[in-house]
Amino acid sequence: MPAAGKSSSPTGSVEPPSLDSLHELRARALRYLVRREHSRDELARKLSPHAESPEILEGLLRELESKKQLSNERFAEVRAHRLARKYGAARIRQDLASKGISEELSSRIACAGDELAKAKAILERKYRAPAATREERARRARFLQGRGFSYDTIRSALGLSGSPNFSEE
């Protein structure tokens, strides 16, 4: 029985994987990358059912990285930029980690930008009038917390600088 990724010829010798399958795998990878940026882990997961062996897949991924066609940093920047309109740094870091981006890179990219300005802009889009009651401020604080903003950012966005809780009136 031939090893995985190798085919057996009629004479019984083991041949290397066909170049056609490598070209097909490369073409598939480039089609994915043309549509949008992918992390290395994400692209590996999508290509693994089509690869003859893990070694071929790993070699292709290294080749794409060396040609700068695949970049975790570029993927993280694009993804964080897209998510920044709706979410805070904690939510962006969690999303990037789920896509296989390193903790150091996701922290560096997610913390770029003004969190307070983002939180205020999100509040202005969702709520037209300022919060009048304690309950309304608490509701808005929970909303921002669910979006991944820190406690200090939430307090500043709601204008609660000196109060230890959201009951300032």
Disulfide bonds with the S-S distance in Angstrom:
none
